[in-house]
Amino acid sequence: MKNPLDSLAATVSLGFVLTAVLYVIVKFIETAAIAS
Amino acid sequence: MMLENYAAGIARWLHFFFGIMWIGLLYYFNFVQADSLRAANADGTGAGIVKHVLPRALFYFRWAAVATWLMGAVMLLTIGNGTGFVDAFTLKQPFTPIGIGAWLGTIMLFNVWTFIWQNQKKVLGLVPATEEQKGRARRVAFLASRVNTMLSIPMLFFMAAGYTHKSMLGL
């Protein structure tokens, strides 16, 4: 199977996906801190 | 207090200066050089890039990475009476976004010196290696560089988390 990092487009796409995932995690931490 | 303000301002300015140099060269390697070198090697003109461009680019790349990290550390140390550095890396409120950025930048710095530079030394012939070892080193360095390109995208998002991100991140 080809490594997705061989493709520059896939690398950049994964970067945006990772940004979205981390954003959700940070928002969760922020929300939990406000609620406590 | 006055000295801290100067240190924070100068560190912020230099953090951007060295950061642009580092990530600019990272994007040069990934967006320009990787495919260009493949094409140049195919028509026998790639040796000049490896001999003259790559060593100089890697010099500024790896040392700009160190300088960027150090200036970022100075900035964090000037926040919260010196506790900003620890607060950021422990993702403590309200340092969670910049803490994520700081962790990503630190992982990227580790990648530069551990996987990219150590393997590029073999590719450049600075340390002895067989052709098979050079081929493997080239592949590991390439993948580490691609990982850093991927990580740079969320890193820039969280590093830039300021007033413009207020509505999104609740800072």
N, CA and C atoms of all chains as a GROMACS GRO file, in nm:
protein
  621
    1MET      N    1   0.084  -0.120   0.000
    1MET     CA    2   0.000   0.000   0.000
    1MET      C    3   0.088   0.125   0.000
    2LYS      N    4   0.050   0.221  -0.080
    2LYS     CA    5   0.130   0.343  -0.092
    2LYS      C    6   0.112   0.430   0.034
    3ASN      N    7   0.220   0.489   0.079
    3ASN     CA    8   0.213   0.577   0.196
    3ASN      C    9   0.146   0.708   0.154
    4PRO      N   10   0.042   0.753   0.226
    4PRO     CA   11  -0.024   0.878   0.186
    4PRO      C   12   0.069   0.999   0.188
    5LEU      N   13   0.176   0.991   0.269
    5LEU     CA   14   0.269   1.104   0.277
    5LEU      C   15   0.354   1.117   0.150
    6ASP      N   16   0.349   1.017   0.061
    6ASP     CA   17   0.417   1.032  -0.068
    6ASP      C   18   0.348   1.138  -0.153
    7SER      N   19   0.220   1.158  -0.128
    7SER     CA   20   0.144   1.259  -0.202
    7SER      C   21   0.143   1.390  -0.123
    8LEU      N   22   0.184   1.497  -0.189
    8LEU     CA   23   0.185   1.628  -0.122
    8LEU      C   24   0.042   1.673  -0.090
    9ALA      N   25  -0.050   1.646  -0.182
    9ALA     CA   26  -0.191   1.685  -0.161
    9ALA      C   27  -0.248   1.612  -0.040
   10ALA      N   28  -0.216   1.482  -0.028
   10ALA     CA   29  -0.265   1.404   0.087
   10ALA      C   30  -0.203   1.454   0.217
   11THR      N   31  -0.075   1.490   0.212
   11THR     CA   32  -0.005   1.543   0.330
   11THR      C   33  -0.074   1.670   0.381
   12VAL      N   34  -0.101   1.761   0.288
   12VAL     CA   35  -0.166   1.888   0.325
   12VAL      C   36  -0.308   1.861   0.376
   13SER      N   37  -0.379   1.770   0.309
   13SER     CA   38  -0.516   1.735   0.352
   13SER      C   39  -0.515   1.679   0.494
   14LEU      N   40  -0.419   1.590   0.522
   14LEU     CA   41  -0.408   1.532   0.656
   14LEU      C   42  -0.379   1.641   0.760
   15GLY      N   43  -0.302   1.741   0.718
   15GLY     CA   44  -0.273   1.854   0.808
   15GLY      C   45  -0.400   1.928   0.846
   16PHE      N   46  -0.488   1.948   0.750
   16PHE     CA   47  -0.615   2.018   0.778
   16PHE      C   48  -0.706   1.932   0.865
   17VAL      N   49  -0.706   1.801   0.839
   17VAL     CA   50  -0.788   1.711   0.920
   17VAL      C   51  -0.737   1.711   1.064
   18LEU      N   52  -0.605   1.702   1.080
   18LEU     CA   53  -0.545   1.703   1.214
   18LEU      C   54  -0.578   1.834   1.287
   19THR      N   55  -0.578   1.945   1.212
   19THR     CA   56  -0.615   2.074   1.272
   19THR      C   57  -0.757   2.068   1.327
   20ALA      N   58  -0.848   2.012   1.249
   20ALA     CA   59  -0.988   2.003   1.292
   20ALA      C   60  -1.001   1.916   1.417
   21VAL      N   61  -0.929   1.803   1.420
   21VAL     CA   62  -0.934   1.711   1.535
   21VAL      C   63  -0.882   1.782   1.661
   22LEU      N   64  -0.767   1.849   1.648
   22LEU     CA   65  -0.708   1.918   1.763
   22LEU      C   66  -0.797   2.034   1.808
   23TYR      N   67  -0.861   2.100   1.712
   23TYR     CA   68  -0.953   2.210   1.745
   23TYR      C   69  -1.067   2.160   1.833
   24VAL      N   70  -1.123   2.045   1.797
   24VAL     CA   71  -1.233   1.986   1.875
   24VAL      C   72  -1.184   1.953   2.016
   25ILE      N   73  -1.063   1.898   2.026
   25ILE     CA   74  -1.006   1.862   2.157
   25ILE      C   75  -0.987   1.988   2.243
   26VAL      N   76  -0.932   2.094   2.181
   26VAL     CA   77  -0.909   2.218   2.257
   26VAL      C   78  -1.041   2.279   2.302
   27LYS      N   79  -1.140   2.277   2.213
   27LYS     CA   80  -1.272   2.330   2.250
   27LYS      C   81  -1.332   2.251   2.365
   28PHE      N   82  -1.310   2.118   2.363
   28PHE     CA   83  -1.360   2.031   2.471
   28PHE      C   84  -1.294   2.069   2.603
   29ILE      N   85  -1.160   2.089   2.600
   29ILE     CA   86  -1.086   2.127   2.721
   29ILE      C   87  -1.136   2.262   2.773
   30GLU      N   88  -1.155   2.358   2.679
   30GLU     CA   89  -1.203   2.491   2.717
   30GLU      C   90  -1.341   2.482   2.782
   31THR      N   91  -1.432   2.406   2.718
   31THR     CA   92  -1.569   2.394   2.768
   31THR      C   93  -1.571   2.327   2.905
   32ALA      N   94  -1.489   2.220   2.920
   32ALA     CA   95  -1.484   2.148   3.047
   32ALA      C   96  -1.433   2.240   3.157
   33ALA      N   97  -1.337   2.326   3.122
   33ALA     CA   98  -1.279   2.418   3.223
   33ALA      C   99  -1.381   2.522   3.267
   34ILE      N  100  -1.462   2.570   3.171
   34ILE     CA  101  -1.564   2.670   3.203
   34ILE      C  102  -1.673   2.608   3.292
   35ALA      N  103  -1.709   2.481   3.259
   35ALA     CA  104  -1.817   2.414   3.333
   35ALA      C  105  -1.778   2.380   3.476
   36SER      N  106  -1.647   2.359   3.500
   36SER     CA  107  -1.603   2.316   3.633
   36SER      C  108  -1.592   2.434   3.731
   37MET      N  109   0.988   4.455   3.500
   37MET     CA  110   0.868   4.456   3.414
   37MET      C  111   0.901   4.514   3.278
   38MET      N  112   0.973   4.626   3.281
   38MET     CA  113   1.011   4.692   3.156
   38MET      C  114   1.100   4.600   3.071
   39LEU      N  115   1.197   4.537   3.138
   39LEU     CA  116   1.290   4.447   3.069
   39LEU      C  117   1.214   4.328   3.010
   40GLU      N  118   1.118   4.277   3.086
   40GLU     CA  119   1.035   4.164   3.039
   40GLU      C  120   0.959   4.201   2.912
   41ASN      N  121   0.907   4.324   2.910
   41ASN     CA  122   0.831   4.369   2.793
   41ASN      C  123   0.920   4.376   2.669
   42TYR      N  124   1.043   4.427   2.688
   42TYR     CA  125   1.138   4.432   2.575
   42TYR      C  126   1.172   4.292   2.529
   43ALA      N  127   1.200   4.203   2.625
   43ALA     CA  128   1.237   4.065   2.592
   43ALA      C  129   1.123   3.996   2.516
   44ALA      N  130   1.000   4.018   2.564
   44ALA     CA  131   0.885   3.955   2.499
   44ALA      C  132   0.867   4.006   2.356
   45GLY      N  133   0.881   4.138   2.340
   45GLY     CA  134   0.863   4.198   2.207
   45GLY      C  135   0.969   4.153   2.109
   46ILE      N  136   1.094   4.154   2.154
   46ILE     CA  137   1.204   4.114   2.065
   46ILE      C  138   1.197   3.963   2.035
   47ALA      N  139   1.163   3.883   2.137
   47ALA     CA  140   1.152   3.738   2.117
   47ALA      C  141   1.039   3.706   2.018
   48ARG      N  142   0.929   3.780   2.028
   48ARG     CA  143   0.816   3.757   1.937
   48ARG      C  144   0.855   3.788   1.793
   49TRP      N  145   0.924   3.901   1.777
   49TRP     CA  146   0.970   3.942   1.643
   49TRP      C  147   1.066   3.836   1.585
   50LEU      N  148   1.165   3.793   1.666
   50LEU     CA  149   1.262   3.696   1.617
   50LEU      C  150   1.201   3.557   1.600
   51HIS      N  151   1.099   3.526   1.682
   51HIS     CA  152   1.028   3.399   1.666
   51HIS      C  153   0.964   3.391   1.527
   52PHE      N  154   0.905   3.503   1.484
   52PHE     CA  155   0.846   3.507   1.349
   52PHE      C  156   0.956   3.502   1.242
   53PHE      N  157   1.063   3.578   1.263
   53PHE     CA  158   1.173   3.582   1.165
   53PHE      C  159   1.231   3.442   1.141
   54PHE      N  160   1.270   3.377   1.250
   54PHE     CA  161   1.330   3.243   1.236
   54PHE      C  162   1.225   3.139   1.196
   55GLY      N  163   1.101   3.159   1.243
   55GLY     CA  164   0.993   3.066   1.208
   55GLY      C  165   0.964   3.068   1.059
   56ILE      N  166   0.963   3.187   1.001
   56ILE     CA  167   0.941   3.198   0.855
   56ILE      C  168   1.055   3.131   0.780
   57MET      N  169   1.179   3.152   0.830
   57MET     CA  170   1.295   3.089   0.765
   57MET      C  171   1.283   2.936   0.771
   58TRP      N  172   1.249   2.885   0.890
   58TRP     CA  173   1.238   2.739   0.909
   58TRP      C  174   1.126   2.680   0.823
   59ILE      N  175   1.005   2.730   0.842
   59ILE     CA  176   0.891   2.670   0.772
   59ILE      C  177   0.896   2.703   0.623
   60GLY      N  178   0.954   2.819   0.589
   60GLY     CA  179   0.971   2.853   0.448
   60GLY      C  180   1.060   2.751   0.378
   61LEU      N  181   1.170   2.714   0.445
   61LEU     CA  182   1.260   2.614   0.386
   61LEU      C  183   1.194   2.476   0.386
   62LEU      N  184   1.116   2.445   0.491
   62LEU     CA  185   1.042   2.318   0.494
   62LEU      C  186   0.948   2.310   0.374
   63TYR      N  187   0.878   2.420   0.346
   63TYR     CA  188   0.786   2.421   0.231
   63TYR      C  189   0.863   2.419   0.100
   64TYR      N  190   0.981   2.482   0.097
   64TYR     CA  191   1.065   2.473  -0.024
   64TYR      C  192   1.100   2.327  -0.050
   65PHE      N  193   1.144   2.255   0.054
   65PHE     CA  194   1.181   2.113   0.036
   65PHE      C  195   1.063   2.032  -0.016
   66ASN      N  196   0.944   2.056   0.043
   66ASN     CA  197   0.828   1.971   0.012
   66ASN      C  198   0.749   2.016  -0.110
   67PHE      N  199   0.732   2.146  -0.127
   67PHE     CA  200   0.650   2.195  -0.238
   67PHE      C  201   0.730   2.214  -0.366
   68VAL      N  202   0.864   2.233  -0.353
   68VAL     CA  203   0.944   2.265  -0.471
   68VAL      C  204   1.050   2.158  -0.498
   69GLN      N  205   1.138   2.136  -0.398
   69GLN     CA  206   1.256   2.056  -0.427
   69GLN      C  207   1.229   1.908  -0.453
   70ALA      N  208   1.137   1.847  -0.376
   70ALA     CA  209   1.116   1.702  -0.387
   70ALA      C  210   1.086   1.661  -0.531
   71ASP      N  211   0.989   1.724  -0.594
   71ASP     CA  212   0.955   1.689  -0.732
   71ASP      C  213   1.060   1.739  -0.831
   72SER      N  214   1.116   1.858  -0.804
   72SER     CA  215   1.218   1.912  -0.895
   72SER      C  216   1.340   1.823  -0.899
   73LEU      N  217   1.381   1.773  -0.782
   73LEU     CA  218   1.500   1.689  -0.774
   73LEU      C  219   1.477   1.557  -0.847
   74ARG      N  220   1.354   1.505  -0.835
   74ARG     CA  221   1.320   1.380  -0.904
   74ARG      C  222   1.333   1.401  -1.056
   75ALA      N  223   1.281   1.515  -1.102
   75ALA     CA  224   1.289   1.546  -1.246
   75ALA      C  225   1.434   1.571  -1.289
   76ALA      N  226   1.509   1.641  -1.201
   76ALA     CA  227   1.648   1.673  -1.233
   76ALA      C  228   1.734   1.547  -1.236
   77ASN      N  229   1.707   1.455  -1.143
   77ASN     CA  230   1.782   1.329  -1.141
   77ASN      C  231   1.754   1.247  -1.267
   78ALA      N  232   1.630   1.258  -1.316
   78ALA     CA  233   1.591   1.182  -1.436
   78ALA      C  234   1.668   1.228  -1.560
   79ASP      N  235   1.699   1.359  -1.567
   79ASP     CA  236   1.775   1.404  -1.685
   79ASP      C  237   1.922   1.435  -1.652
   80GLY      N  238   1.966   1.387  -1.534
   80GLY     CA  239   2.108   1.394  -1.500
   80GLY      C  240   2.156   1.531  -1.455
   81THR      N  241   2.065   1.619  -1.413
   81THR     CA  242   2.108   1.753  -1.369
   81THR      C  243   2.086   1.775  -1.219
   82GLY      N  244   2.060   1.668  -1.146
   82GLY     CA  245   2.027   1.682  -1.002
   82GLY      C  246   2.148   1.699  -0.911
   83ALA      N  247   2.267   1.661  -0.960
   83ALA     CA  248   2.385   1.663  -0.873
   83ALA      C  249   2.414   1.802  -0.818
   84GLY      N  250   2.391   1.904  -0.898
   84GLY     CA  251   2.418   2.041  -0.855
   84GLY      C  252   2.330   2.083  -0.739
   85ILE      N  253   2.205   2.038  -0.742
   85ILE     CA  254   2.112   2.073  -0.634
   85ILE      C  255   2.160   2.009  -0.504
   86VAL      N  256   2.195   1.880  -0.512
   86VAL     CA  257   2.238   1.808  -0.391
   86VAL      C  258   2.370   1.865  -0.340
   87LYS      N  259   2.459   1.902  -0.431
   87LYS     CA  260   2.591   1.950  -0.390
   87LYS      C  261   2.590   2.095  -0.342
   88HIS      N  262   2.518   2.182  -0.411
   88HIS     CA  263   2.528   2.326  -0.381
   88HIS      C  264   2.409   2.385  -0.306
   89VAL      N  265   2.288   2.336  -0.333
   89VAL     CA  266   2.169   2.395  -0.271
   89VAL      C  267   2.135   2.328  -0.138
   90LEU      N  268   2.129   2.196  -0.139
   90LEU     CA  269   2.082   2.121  -0.022
   90LEU      C  270   2.161   2.148   0.107
   91PRO      N  271   2.296   2.144   0.104
   91PRO     CA  272   2.370   2.166   0.229
   91PRO      C  273   2.342   2.304   0.290
   92ARG      N  274   2.338   2.408   0.206
   92ARG     CA  275   2.313   2.544   0.255
   92ARG      C  276   2.170   2.556   0.308
   93ALA      N  277   2.075   2.500   0.233
   93ALA     CA  278   1.934   2.506   0.277
   93ALA      C  279   1.917   2.432   0.409
   94LEU      N  280   1.982   2.316   0.424
   94LEU     CA  281   1.970   2.238   0.548
   94LEU      C  282   2.036   2.309   0.666
   95PHE      N  283   2.143   2.384   0.639
   95PHE     CA  284   2.210   2.459   0.748
   95PHE      C  285   2.112   2.561   0.807
   96TYR      N  286   2.055   2.645   0.720
   96TYR     CA  287   1.961   2.747   0.770
   96TYR      C  288   1.835   2.683   0.827
   97PHE      N  289   1.791   2.573   0.766
   97PHE     CA  290   1.670   2.502   0.810
   97PHE      C  291   1.684   2.452   0.954
   98ARG      N  292   1.792   2.380   0.983
   98ARG     CA  293   1.801   2.317   1.116
   98ARG      C  294   1.833   2.419   1.226
   99TRP      N  295   1.913   2.522   1.193
   99TRP     CA  296   1.945   2.621   1.296
   99TRP      C  297   1.830   2.721   1.315
  100ALA      N  298   1.756   2.749   1.210
  100ALA     CA  299   1.636   2.834   1.224
  100ALA      C  300   1.534   2.763   1.312
  101ALA      N  301   1.528   2.630   1.303
  101ALA     CA  302   1.435   2.552   1.387
  101ALA      C  303   1.470   2.570   1.535
  102VAL      N  304   1.599   2.563   1.567
  102VAL     CA  305   1.644   2.581   1.706
  102VAL      C  306   1.613   2.723   1.754
  103ALA      N  307   1.647   2.820   1.670
  103ALA     CA  308   1.625   2.961   1.709
  103ALA      C  309   1.476   2.990   1.727
  104THR      N  310   1.393   2.934   1.641
  104THR     CA  311   1.247   2.955   1.653
  104THR      C  312   1.198   2.902   1.786
  105TRP      N  313   1.241   2.780   1.820
  105TRP     CA  314   1.197   2.718   1.946
  105TRP      C  315   1.244   2.801   2.066
  106LEU      N  316   1.371   2.843   2.062
  106LEU     CA  317   1.426   2.920   2.175
  106LEU      C  318   1.352   3.053   2.194
  107MET      N  319   1.324   3.122   2.082
  107MET     CA  320   1.253   3.249   2.093
  107MET      C  321   1.111   3.228   2.144
  108GLY      N  322   1.049   3.117   2.104
  108GLY     CA  323   0.916   3.083   2.155
  108GLY      C  324   0.921   3.057   2.305
  109ALA      N  325   1.027   2.989   2.348
  109ALA     CA  326   1.043   2.960   2.492
  109ALA      C  327   1.061   3.089   2.571
  110VAL      N  328   1.140   3.182   2.518
  110VAL     CA  329   1.160   3.312   2.585
  110VAL      C  330   1.026   3.384   2.598
  111MET      N  331   0.946   3.383   2.490
  111MET     CA  332   0.814   3.448   2.494
  111MET      C  333   0.728   3.389   2.604
  112LEU      N  334   0.724   3.256   2.612
  112LEU     CA  335   0.640   3.190   2.714
  112LEU      C  336   0.692   3.221   2.855
  113LEU      N  337   0.824   3.230   2.870
  113LEU     CA  338   0.882   3.257   3.002
  113LEU      C  339   0.851   3.398   3.052
  114THR      N  340   0.818   3.487   2.959
  114THR     CA  341   0.788   3.624   3.000
  114THR      C  342   0.641   3.641   3.041
  115ILE      N  343   0.564   3.533   3.027
  115ILE     CA  344   0.421   3.540   3.061
  115ILE      C  345   0.397   3.480   3.199
  116GLY      N  346   0.308   3.541   3.277
  116GLY     CA  347   0.264   3.485   3.406
  116GLY      C  348   0.376   3.469   3.506
  117ASN      N  349   0.463   3.569   3.518
  117ASN     CA  350   0.576   3.563   3.613
  117ASN      C  351   0.662   3.440   3.595
  118GLY      N  352   0.682   3.402   3.471
  118GLY     CA  353   0.772   3.291   3.441
  118GLY      C  354   0.707   3.154   3.438
  119THR      N  355   0.577   3.147   3.466
  119THR     CA  356   0.511   3.015   3.468
  119THR      C  357   0.450   2.979   3.332
  120GLY      N  358   0.451   3.074   3.237
  120GLY     CA  359   0.388   3.052   3.107
  120GLY      C  360   0.442   2.931   3.033
  121PHE      N  361   0.573   2.907   3.043
  121PHE     CA  362   0.635   2.796   2.973
  121PHE      C  363   0.576   2.662   3.019
  122VAL      N  364   0.574   2.642   3.150
  122VAL     CA  365   0.520   2.516   3.207
  122VAL      C  366   0.368   2.509   3.184
  123ASP      N  367   0.300   2.622   3.202
  123ASP     CA  368   0.155   2.625   3.183
  123ASP      C  369   0.116   2.588   3.040
  124ALA      N  370   0.197   2.634   2.943
  124ALA     CA  371   0.167   2.602   2.803
  124ALA      C  372   0.186   2.453   2.776
  125PHE      N  373   0.299   2.399   2.822
  125PHE     CA  374   0.328   2.258   2.792
  125PHE      C  375   0.242   2.162   2.873
  126THR      N  376   0.181   2.209   2.981
  126THR     CA  377   0.086   2.125   3.055
  126THR      C  378  -0.058   2.155   3.012
  127LEU      N  379  -0.073   2.236   2.906
  127LEU     CA  380  -0.204   2.271   2.847
  127LEU      C  381  -0.299   2.333   2.948
  128LYS      N  382  -0.241   2.407   3.042
  128LYS     CA  383  -0.321   2.472   3.144
  128LYS      C  384  -0.395   2.593   3.085
  129GLN      N  385  -0.515   2.619   3.136
  129GLN     CA  386  -0.593   2.736   3.094
  129GLN      C  387  -0.520   2.865   3.130
  130PRO      N  388  -0.518   2.968   3.048
  130PRO     CA  389  -0.574   2.976   2.912
  130PRO      C  390  -0.469   2.949   2.805
  131PHE      N  391  -0.373   2.865   2.837
  131PHE     CA  392  -0.261   2.839   2.745
  131PHE      C  393  -0.281   2.716   2.657
  132THR      N  394  -0.401   2.657   2.661
  132THR     CA  395  -0.423   2.532   2.586
  132THR      C  396  -0.390   2.546   2.436
  133PRO      N  397  -0.445   2.648   2.365
  133PRO     CA  398  -0.414   2.656   2.222
  133PRO      C  399  -0.265   2.676   2.194
  134ILE      N  400  -0.202   2.770   2.262
  134ILE     CA  401  -0.059   2.794   2.236
  134ILE      C  402   0.023   2.674   2.284
  135GLY      N  403  -0.028   2.603   2.386
  135GLY     CA  404   0.039   2.480   2.434
  135GLY      C  405   0.040   2.373   2.327
  136ILE      N  406  -0.073   2.358   2.257
  136ILE     CA  407  -0.080   2.260   2.146
  136ILE      C  408   0.022   2.300   2.039
  137GLY      N  409   0.025   2.431   2.007
  137GLY     CA  410   0.121   2.481   1.909
  137GLY      C  411   0.264   2.456   1.953
  138ALA      N  412   0.291   2.478   2.081
  138ALA     CA  413   0.427   2.460   2.134
  138ALA      C  414   0.467   2.312   2.129
  139TRP      N  415   0.374   2.222   2.160
  139TRP     CA  416   0.404   2.078   2.152
  139TRP      C  417   0.432   2.036   2.007
  140LEU      N  418   0.349   2.085   1.913
  140LEU     CA  419   0.370   2.051   1.772
  140LEU      C  420   0.504   2.102   1.724
  141GLY      N  421   0.538   2.227   1.762
  141GLY     CA  422   0.667   2.284   1.723
  141GLY      C  423   0.783   2.206   1.783
  142THR      N  424   0.767   2.158   1.905
  142THR     CA  425   0.873   2.081   1.970
  142THR      C  426   0.891   1.946   1.902
  143ILE      N  427   0.781   1.880   1.868
  143ILE     CA  428   0.790   1.752   1.795
  143ILE      C  429   0.858   1.775   1.660
  144MET      N  430   0.824   1.886   1.594
  144MET     CA  431   0.886   1.916   1.464
  144MET      C  432   1.036   1.940   1.478
  145LEU      N  433   1.075   2.013   1.585
  145LEU     CA  434   1.219   2.037   1.609
  145LEU      C  435   1.292   1.904   1.630
  146PHE      N  436   1.229   1.815   1.707
  146PHE     CA  437   1.286   1.682   1.731
  146PHE      C  438   1.303   1.607   1.599
  147ASN      N  439   1.200   1.613   1.514
  147ASN     CA  440   1.207   1.548   1.382
  147ASN      C  441   1.322   1.603   1.298
  148VAL      N  442   1.340   1.736   1.302
  148VAL     CA  443   1.445   1.800   1.221
  148VAL      C  444   1.582   1.742   1.257
  149TRP      N  445   1.611   1.740   1.388
  149TRP     CA  446   1.746   1.702   1.430
  149TRP      C  447   1.766   1.550   1.439
  150THR      N  448   1.659   1.476   1.466
  150THR     CA  449   1.674   1.332   1.485
  150THR      C  450   1.657   1.254   1.354
  151PHE      N  451   1.553   1.285   1.280
  151PHE     CA  452   1.525   1.205   1.160
  151PHE      C  453   1.572   1.271   1.031
  152ILE      N  454   1.550   1.402   1.018
  152ILE     CA  455   1.585   1.466   0.890
  152ILE      C  456   1.736   1.487   0.880
  153TRP      N  457   1.795   1.558   0.974
  153TRP     CA  458   1.938   1.593   0.963
  153TRP      C  459   2.028   1.470   0.975
  154GLN      N  460   1.998   1.379   1.068
  154GLN     CA  461   2.084   1.261   1.084
  154GLN      C  462   2.086   1.177   0.956
  155ASN      N  463   1.973   1.170   0.886
  155ASN     CA  464   1.968   1.092   0.762
  155ASN      C  465   2.023   1.170   0.644
  156GLN      N  466   2.001   1.302   0.642
  156GLN     CA  467   2.056   1.382   0.532
  156GLN      C  468   2.209   1.382   0.534
  157LYS      N  469   2.268   1.367   0.653
  157LYS     CA  470   2.414   1.361   0.661
  157LYS      C  471   2.467   1.241   0.581
  158LYS      N  472   2.391   1.132   0.584
  158LYS     CA  473   2.430   1.013   0.506
  158LYS      C  474   2.411   1.041   0.357
  159VAL      N  475   2.299   1.107   0.322
  159VAL     CA  476   2.271   1.137   0.181
  159VAL      C  477   2.378   1.229   0.124
  160LEU      N  478   2.420   1.327   0.205
  160LEU     CA  479   2.519   1.426   0.159
  160LEU      C  480   2.662   1.371   0.164
  161GLY      N  481   2.680   1.254   0.224
  161GLY     CA  482   2.813   1.196   0.232
  161GLY      C  483   2.897   1.252   0.347
  162LEU      N  484   2.833   1.317   0.444
  162LEU     CA  485   2.906   1.372   0.559
  162LEU      C  486   2.941   1.262   0.659
  163VAL      N  487   2.864   1.153   0.656
  163VAL     CA  488   2.899   1.033   0.733
  163VAL      C  489   2.897   0.916   0.636
  164PRO      N  490   2.988   0.820   0.655
  164PRO     CA  491   2.996   0.709   0.560
  164PRO      C  492   2.870   0.624   0.558
  165ALA      N  493   2.826   0.587   0.437
  165ALA     CA  494   2.707   0.502   0.422
  165ALA      C  495   2.712   0.432   0.287
  166THR      N  496   2.662   0.310   0.284
  166THR     CA  497   2.654   0.236   0.157
  166THR      C  498   2.538   0.296   0.075
  167GLU      N  499   2.532   0.257  -0.052
  167GLU     CA  500   2.423   0.308  -0.137
  167GLU      C  501   2.287   0.265  -0.083
  168GLU      N  502   2.282   0.141  -0.026
  168GLU     CA  503   2.158   0.091   0.032
  168GLU      C  504   2.118   0.176   0.154
  169GLN      N  505   2.217   0.205   0.238
  169GLN     CA  506   2.191   0.288   0.357
  169GLN      C  507   2.149   0.429   0.317
  170LYS      N  508   2.211   0.481   0.211
  170LYS     CA  509   2.174   0.616   0.162
  170LYS      C  510   2.030   0.618   0.112
  171GLY      N  511   1.991   0.512   0.042
  171GLY     CA  512   1.854   0.503  -0.009
  171GLY      C  513   1.754   0.501   0.104
  172ARG      N  514   1.786   0.425   0.208
  172ARG     CA  515   1.696   0.417   0.324
  172ARG      C  516   1.693   0.551   0.399
  173ALA      N  517   1.811   0.613   0.412
  173ALA     CA  518   1.820   0.743   0.481
  173ALA      C  519   1.738   0.848   0.407
  174ARG      N  520   1.746   0.844   0.273
  174ARG     CA  521   1.671   0.940   0.191
  174ARG      C  522   1.520   0.925   0.215
  175ARG      N  523   1.476   0.799   0.226
  175ARG     CA  524   1.334   0.771   0.246
  175ARG      C  525   1.286   0.817   0.385
  176VAL      N  526   1.366   0.787   0.488
  176VAL     CA  527   1.327   0.827   0.625
  176VAL      C  528   1.324   0.980   0.636
  177ALA      N  529   1.425   1.046   0.579
  177ALA     CA  530   1.431   1.193   0.584
  177ALA      C  531   1.311   1.252   0.510
  178PHE      N  532   1.277   1.194   0.397
  178PHE     CA  533   1.163   1.242   0.318
  178PHE      C  534   1.033   1.230   0.398
  179LEU      N  535   1.011   1.113   0.459
  179LEU     CA  536   0.886   1.093   0.534
  179LEU      C  537   0.880   1.184   0.657
  180ALA      N  538   0.994   1.203   0.725
  180ALA     CA  539   0.996   1.293   0.841
  180ALA      C  540   0.964   1.436   0.799
  181SER      N  541   1.015   1.474   0.682
  181SER     CA  542   0.989   1.607   0.629
  181SER      C  543   0.840   1.624   0.595
  182ARG      N  544   0.781   1.517   0.540
  182ARG     CA  545   0.638   1.521   0.508
  182ARG      C  546   0.554   1.528   0.637
  183VAL      N  547   0.596   1.455   0.740
  183VAL     CA  548   0.526   1.459   0.869
  183VAL      C  549   0.529   1.603   0.923
  184ASN      N  550   0.646   1.667   0.912
  184ASN     CA  551   0.658   1.805   0.961
  184ASN      C  552   0.570   1.901   0.880
  185THR      N  553   0.560   1.877   0.750
  185THR     CA  554   0.472   1.961   0.667
  185THR      C  555   0.328   1.946   0.714
  186MET      N  556   0.289   1.821   0.743
  186MET     CA  557   0.153   1.795   0.792
  186MET      C  558   0.131   1.864   0.927
  187LEU      N  559   0.228   1.848   1.019
  187LEU     CA  560   0.215   1.906   1.154
  187LEU      C  561   0.219   2.059   1.151
  188SER      N  562   0.286   2.116   1.050
  188SER     CA  563   0.298   2.262   1.045
  188SER      C  564   0.162   2.329   1.029
  189ILE      N  565   0.066   2.259   0.969
  189ILE     CA  566  -0.065   2.321   0.943
  189ILE      C  567  -0.141   2.346   1.073
  190PRO      N  568  -0.163   2.244   1.159
  190PRO     CA  569  -0.224   2.275   1.289
  190PRO      C  570  -0.132   2.360   1.377
  191MET      N  571   0.000   2.343   1.365
  191MET     CA  572   0.093   2.423   1.446
  191MET      C  573   0.071   2.572   1.418
  192LEU      N  574   0.060   2.609   1.290
  192LEU     CA  575   0.039   2.750   1.255
  192LEU      C  576  -0.097   2.800   1.302
  193PHE      N  577  -0.197   2.713   1.296
  193PHE     CA  578  -0.332   2.752   1.342
  193PHE      C  579  -0.328   2.788   1.491
  194PHE      N  580  -0.263   2.702   1.571
  194PHE     CA  581  -0.263   2.726   1.716
  194PHE      C  582  -0.160   2.831   1.758
  195MET      N  583  -0.049   2.841   1.682
  195MET     CA  584   0.049   2.945   1.710
  195MET      C  585  -0.012   3.083   1.686
  196ALA      N  586  -0.098   3.090   1.586
  196ALA     CA  587  -0.157   3.218   1.549
  196ALA      C  588  -0.280   3.248   1.633
  197ALA      N  589  -0.310   3.162   1.729
  197ALA     CA  590  -0.431   3.180   1.811
  197ALA      C  591  -0.420   3.308   1.893
  198GLY      N  592  -0.478   3.413   1.843
  198GLY     CA  593  -0.477   3.541   1.913
  198GLY      C  594  -0.615   3.600   1.910
  199TYR      N  595  -0.623   3.728   1.892
  199TYR     CA  596  -0.753   3.793   1.892
  199TYR      C  597  -0.842   3.747   1.777
  200THR      N  598  -0.777   3.713   1.663
  200THR     CA  599  -0.857   3.670   1.548
  200THR      C  600  -0.923   3.536   1.573
  201HIS      N  601  -0.869   3.454   1.666
  201HIS     CA  602  -0.926   3.323   1.695
  201HIS      C  603  -1.019   3.328   1.817
  202LYS      N  604  -1.039   3.447   1.868
  202LYS     CA  605  -1.112   3.459   1.994
  202LYS      C  606  -1.249   3.390   1.989
  203SER      N  607  -1.321   3.415   1.881
  203SER     CA  608  -1.456   3.358   1.871
  203SER      C  609  -1.451   3.207   1.852
  204MET      N  610  -1.341   3.157   1.791
  204MET     CA  611  -1.332   3.013   1.765
  204MET      C  612  -1.279   2.936   1.884
  205LEU      N  613  -1.183   2.996   1.954
  205LEU     CA  614  -1.117   2.923   2.062
  205LEU      C  615  -1.156   2.971   2.201
  206GLY      N  616  -1.230   3.077   2.207
  206GLY     CA  617  -1.278   3.125   2.336
  206GLY      C  618  -1.168   3.177   2.426
  207LEU      N  619  -1.065   3.236   2.364
  207LEU     CA  620  -0.954   3.287   2.445
  207LEU      C  621  -0.993   3.412   2.522
   0.00000   0.00000   0.00000
